[in-house]
Amino acid sequence: MVRTYFDPEEAEEFESAKDLLVRRCLAWADEHGVRADGAMLAAALDARHRSHDGRLACWDARQVRRFLLEWIPRHLAAERDVLATAPESLLTLLRYLAASGLRDPRGASPAELEATVAEAAAEYPAALADPARQGIGKFWAQTALDNGIILDDERAVARFQRDVDMGRIRFDADILDRLLEAEFAGAGPDDERAFPQSPVALPPAAELAAEAAQSEVVRQLTALTGWVGTGGRPLTKTGNLRLADARELATLLGTGEQDLRVRSSAELPRVNLLLAWAKKTSLVRVRKGHLVPVAKAAPLLRDPEALWRRAFEAVFELGTEICTPAYGWAASSMLATAFDLLLPDVLNTMYSLPTPIPVARLQETVWLACQEYFLLDPEEDGFRQDLWRRQVARDLLAVFDTLAGLGAVEPSHGVPDELYSSDLRPGVLGEFGEFGEFGEDDLPLPPEARARLLPRLAEPGPLVRLTPLGTRAVRERLLADGRDAPLLGELADATAAELLGVLAQHYTQETAAAELEGWLATHGGDVEPLLDAVRACPFRTRASAMLSTLAETLPGGRSMRAGLRRDPMLGPVVLTALLETGELRPEDLSPDEYSLLLAEGLINLLELGGPEAVMEQLRESVGRDASEFVAEVLDSGHPARAALEELRTLVYEPMLARRSRLRLMPSPAPGSRGRPSGHGRKRRH
């Protein structure tokens, strides 16, 4: 299908789709009297493809500003007048995506995008002129352009490089040094593609608010703040609570530490964790040797749900309080040192999983991450490494215990689902081999980790999963990071075309069925608007995927699709699908249907592979009669008139022109001027 999402490895597929979208957008712009530059349209699609989520048709204020104020200044070298067209070209692209039904409804509305482009356009010239926003490649490419070098001319570029080496090209060395320093420090934007998340379901907002109010940590933080009182509590010279006060607080909070034989309140870890938590959430602070409440926190204490959210965000700053502290010869915890980096990865791994994940699996992956983060010497003493690994495992259990108290994680105990061991042995992934075979090099963990882990996954052990509150909180972090995190029900207000486009690309059959059911309930249960959206889709491969989504998710959907065989617009799509599923045989087609089917196939190939792919296929399968074959397709009566016109201009007419250039000239008639007659030399009588 004409997709608006591609994995980073799908380079050829993305380039074909980009060419098609740019071509169609330029044609649309011409029809509607708006302007766009093809290079800028391609750059906008490149920018979205090379981002965290990679959704070409999902735009919001963040993505608009990223493209105009970061991506172009950093990456794009072009003539100044071409660069100046970027805001207008982007606006045209956004309008085209909305008009063609390609827009991802999870982005900003068209009106919001128009306003955002206008705001960013005002800042764009200054951003473009700021040399500090360049990347190293952009710096040299723009320098070459400014010196009249054509970047596609390899000889000219090589000559430019020699001139730079010989000092004949002037450039700002100070700016180059700053750019190199920033590049080395990793100061540039992070555009690495993130792992896509599956759609999740969440309870109603009122239910989530009630769960937040029942959180043990919310109760403890509220009680702690009340205990501090308006007058505050005195601290020792080392900044700790007096031991008597700490024991009193332990009793109030229910930490069970009030009777421990200790010499200082610093030796009561649960009390100190909650104290640090209260400070990080700005409920209390230290002033003039006293622990005092923060006056501005009063509204937060009256809103348990808001307090829960604040407490959850504070967890990422509590690594040293949650993990094993450094003592004696023992170094500080690895997990504590990289806590703010590793904890988000752990929670993202747990997000949207269908069953509880074994803690043992997470312990091994976190230990592997720690080894990479700290660059441990592989020759390091094995006993010491084993101690560090066990410490990381204990610390991770402490993290889950803390999150369970907050109500973000639900612990349990049992035999893990086979899902968590199925990828740890070489073999075939998927019950029917649908994901292919994989060997040792494809396994996610090294041999020694698998040897430790597989026995543990075969017996009961600790399991964890995110609670609804935890799922919502992690989802909000994913969205804030620019990642795709679908939520069942969020497409209720989407248009029919937008709905089907998202379901076809980003949802499983099960989640698509649930989302579609909710959409129909919101829109009166009428399927006809969905079918009209498929009919109106300007891309045949996308229309096919949209109709397939309906057929596979609606009750009786396949029968509905079969009944559309003679639909004027959908007929060719339906015929293709029925042949693929075996519901029709080629001999069941009428001559007219066969012609429509051939046209549908050629149009699909043009959309997916471009004109060169069509010509190559025709040369291989039809040969010298290719142009006649295309002519028959053009006269087939296929309903996609715009697609047929593309086929005419991009395939048929170039084929005719090429055929004309290569035509063999017939031999002249005998006796014609300058050629022998074939009857020997003429003799004079």
Residue, then its C-alpha position, 0 to 999 in steps of 0.5 A: m500500500v501507499r504507506t506513510y510509515f517505513d522502518p529505517e531498513e526500508a530505504e527503497e520502499f521509502e524512496s518510492a513512496k516519497d517520489l510518489l507523494v512529492r509528485r502527487c503533491l506538486a500536481w495538487a498544488d498546481e491544480h489549487g494554485v498554491r506553490a511548492d518546491g519538490a526538493m523542499l517537499a522531499a526534505a520534509l518527508d525525509a525529516r519525518h522519516r528520520s525521527h523518533d516515530g517516523r510517521l510521514a503524515c503526523w505533524d504537530a508544532r514540535q515537528v513543524r519547528r523541528f523541520l524549519l528551525e533544526w532540520i533544514p539549518r543542520h542538514l540541508a544545503a541548497e541555493r538560498d532562494v530554494l531554502a527560502t521556499a521551505p515554509e510555503s512548501l511545508l504548508t502546501l504539503l500539510r494541506y495536501l495530506a489533509a485533502s487527500g485523506l493521508r493526514d494522521p489524526r493524532g497530530a495537530s489539526p490543520a488550523e493549528l498547523e497553519a498557525t504554527v507554520a506562520e510562527a516558525a516562518a517568522e523565526y526561520p530566516a534567523a535560524l537559517a542564518d545562524p552558523a551554530r545550527q549547522g552540522i559538519g556536512k552542511f557546513w562544507a556543502q554550503t561552503a561549496l555551494d557558496n563558492g559556485i560548486i555544483l554538488d552533483d559534479e564529482r570532479a568539481v567537488a574533488r577540486f573544491q576539496r583540494d582547494v580547501d586543503m591548499g588554503r585557497i578556499r576561505f571559511d570561518a575556522d572558529i565556527l568549524d571548531r565550534l561545530l566539531e566540538a558540539e558534534f563530539a559532545g553529542a549536542g545535536p538533536d537525537d533523531e534515532r528511530a524508536f521502537p514502535q509501541s502497540p496500542v493500549a487501552l486505559p480505564p476512564a479518567a475517573e477510575l484512574a483518579a480514584e486509583a491515584a487517590q488510593s496510592e500508598v506513596v500518595r498517602q505517605l507523602t501527604a502524611l509526611t507533609g502534614w507531619v512537618g507542619t507549618g513550623g517545620r522540623p529541626l535537622t541535625k548538623t549533617g542535614n538529617l532528621r533527629l532520630a526520635d523524629a525519624r522513629e515517629l515519622a516511620t510509625l506514621l508512614g508505616t515503614g516498619e523501621q521505628d524499632l530498628r537499632v540504629r545510631s542515625s536517622a540516615e540508617l532508615p532507608r524507607v524514611n529517607l527515601l520518602l523524605a527525598w521523594a517529598k523534596k523532589t516533588s517540591l512538597v518540603r524543602v530545607r531552610k535554615g536548618h529546618l525541614v519546612p513545607v512548601a507553601k505553593a504545594a498546598p493545591l497539589l496536596r488537595d489533588p491526589e492525581a496531580l500529586w501522583r503524576r508529580a511523584f512518578e516523574a520524581v522517581f527518575e531522580l531517586g536512583t541513589e535513594i532506591c538503589t544500594p548505597a556505596y559503602g566500604w570497598a563497594a562502589s556505588s550501584m551501576l543502576a543508580t549511576a545510570f538510573d535516569l537512562l536505564l529506568p525509562d528503557v525498563l518501563n518502555t520495555m514493559y509498556s503494552l506487553p500482553t502478559p506480565i514480564p518476568v523480572a529475571r528477563l529484565q534483570e539480564t537486559v539491564w545488566l547487559a545495558c550496564q556493561e555497555y554503559f560502563l564499558l567493562d573490561p571483558e578480562e575483568d575478574g569474573f567474581r567481581q563482575d558477578l557481584w556487580r550483576r547481582q547488585v544490579a539484580r537486587d537494585l532492580l527489585a528495589v525499583f519495582d518495590t518502590l514503583a509498586g508502592l506508588g501504584a505504577v507497577e503490579p507485582s505477581h509470582g508465577v511461571p512466565d509466559e512462553l513469549y519471554s523465552s521463545d526468542l532465546r533459542p535458535g529456531v523458527l519464530g512464530e507458530f507457523g514460521e511467519f517471522g522466519e528462521f533465526g540463528e545464534d547471531d539473531l538472539p537478543l542476549p549473549p550465550e552466558a545470559r541465556a544459560r542463566l535465564l532459560p532455567r529461571l523462565a521455566e519455573p515460577g518467579p517474580l513477575v511485573r506489569l504496568t498498572p493502568l496508572g503506570t501505563r498512562a504515565v509511561r505513555e505520556r513520557l513516550l508522547a513527550d519524547g515524540r514517540d508513537a504510542p497509540l491509545l484505543g479510542e483516540l481515533a473516535d473523532a477522526t475522519a473515515a479515511e484517516l481512521l482506516g489509514v492509521l488502522a491499516q498501518h499501526y494496529t493489529q487485527e484485534t486492536a483495529a477491530a476494537e478501535l473500529e467498533g468504537w468509531l462506529a458507535t460514535h458515528g451511528g454504526d453506518v459502514e457506508p462512510l467508511l466505504d466512501a472513504v475507500r472509494a475516494c482514496p486517490f491511491r489504489t494500494r492504500a484503498s486496497a489496504m483500507l478495504s482489507t482492514l474493513a473486511e478482516t475486522l468487521p463482522g461479516g466483512r469478507s461477505m461485504r467485500a465480495g458483494l462489492r465486486r461490481d462496485p464502479m470504484l472498488g471493483p478492481v480492488v475487490l477482484t484483486a483481493l478475491l483472487e489473492t484469497g482464493e475466493l475467485r479463480p482467473e477463469d471466473l473473470s469476465p473479459d472486462e474484469y480481466s482488463l480492469l485487473l490488469a490495469e489495477g496491477l499496473i497502477n499498483l506497481l507504479e505507486l509502489g515502485g515508480p515508472e522505471a519498475v513498471m517499464e522493467q516489469l513490462r520489458e520482462s513479461v511483455g517484451r516488444d508489445a509493451s506499449e500496446f499492452v499499456a495502451e490497452v490498459l489506458d483504454s480499460g475503463h479503470p475508474a482511477r483516472a488520475a492514476l491512469e493519467e500518470l501511467r500515460t505520462l510517466v510510462y506510455e509516452p516515454m515508451l513511445a518516445r524511446r521506441s521512436r528513437l530506436r526504430l529500425m530504418p527500412s532499406p531504400a527501394p531498389g535504384s534509389r539514390g545512393r544505394p545499390s539496386g541489387h541488379g549489378r552496375k548499370r551499363r552505358h548503352 
